[in-house]
Amino acid sequence: MLKTIRELSNDDFHHFEKMETGLEDDYILRIFERLTIGNNRLYGLFIDNQLISMGGYTIFAGRYAMLGRLRSDRRFRGNNYGTALISYVMNAAFQLDGIEWVGANTQEDNLPARRVVDKLGLTSSTMLHGATTNDTSFLERGEKIWHEVHSLEKKKQWLKSLYIDTESIFPYEIYYSFPASDALFTDTDVEAWTFYENEAATRVVILKPDQKGNHYLHVVYPWSDLTTQSGLWETIANDYRELKKQTDDDTYIWIDLKKEEIKALPTNHTFELPSPWVLYGIERNEWSKRN
């Protein structure tokens, strides 16, 4: 029995098609080629030329590698092949120039995936619900919309004080949050994001269009008073309506919420709340010590 691990290309798609993963409608079947090029990589563990386990990573901001797309053939589960593969993938990511952090994001109720990242020695840092809705009327009270921040310098000051100085987790994209660093906040990205301040300039909300299948207005608000801040949801709803005019498909608001923030929502809220996502990660210096 020959066991090998190697990087995959689009030519390996037929191997993936033959796997019995137990997933009826796996999105990877539709985008396999995209996951082998650009900032994405896939690796496979083979037993005698049969693909048994697959996983990979995506590079963000040239500094972060997010592990994922772990698939295992259920006929071979229970042999730690998935753990062996993802360990290999993590080490491969750290071989890349510039990568300072490798992590994984998995849902709380995905116990097999969480066991894998625990075995890799990744540390959990935050748990967030990806709350979505297309109706915020239950939070709107007809109050004044906040002032838009146009200055790039002021936007970056907010990001520095809220995320970099506090070493906080920043929701960079839907599903993808990272420990904040200057690398996440390029001038191009920050200029494209919309910032609004309240009247007293004590609060800011960041709004970013995103698309993961559906269209989303990704809301970043780093305080827990999201149901009591005057004008906050009027501001969000105004941008959401503008985004809906530009999209032909279903469009939603997405906001990452902690469990205590979920509890503060009114009983008549319309947010869909799937199992929360748990972010795990390890810095290069810690990985180097272990290796």
Sequence and secondary structure as in RCSB ss.txt:
>XXXX:A:sequence
MLKTIRELSNDDFHHFEKMETGLEDDYILRIFERLTIGNNRLYGLFIDNQLISMGGYTIFAGRYAMLGRLRSDRR
FRGNNYGTALISYVMNAAFQLDGIEWVGANTQEDNLPARRVVDKLGLTSSTMLHGATTNDTSFLERGEKIWHEVH
SLEKKKQWLKSLYIDTESIFPYEIYYSFPASDALFTDTDVEAWTFYENEAATRVVILKPDQKGNHYLHVVYPWSD
LTTQSGLWETIANDYRELKKQTDDDTYIWIDLKKEEIKALPTNHTFELPSPWVLYGIERNEWSKRN
>XXXX:A:secstr
  EEEEE  GGGHHHHHT   S SS THHHHTGGGGSTTEEEEEEEETTEEEEEEEEEEETTTEEEEEEEEE GG
GTTSSHHHHHHHHHHHHHHTSTT  EEEEEEETT HHHHHHHHHTT EEEEEEEEEEES  GGG  S    EEE 
 HHHHHHHHIIIIITTT EEEEETTEEEE  GGG  HHHHHHSEEEE TTSS EEEEEEEESSSEEEEEE  SS 
TTTSTTHHHHHHHHHHHHHHH SS EEEEEEE HHHHHTS TT   B  S EEEEEEEHHHHHHH 
